Amino acid sequence: MDPLSPGERAHLAALESTFPGWRVRVEKGWWWATKYAPPTTEQRAAGVLHEFARQGPYEMAAALTVQLGILARLGDA
């Protein structure tokens, strides 16, 4: 993990507590999320990703919200 500013650490902690099914980390300036339990075939078909990157914490929060929405529609959230 890259050295993070206090603000980035706060964002990271907030993302991990808000989206407990995902491990969030920062590498080389990119914010990565990895789903702890790999998505099922049905989840993948619906658009659930196992891992993805975004440029910042706000983009990551938006993307994780989309992922949570997909899971909720499937009844898996």
Protein Blocks (a to p, Z undefined) as FASTA:
>chain_A
ZZddfklmmmmmmmmmmmmmbccddeehiacdddfbacdfklmmnopafbdcdfbfklmm
mmmmmmmmmmmmnopZZ
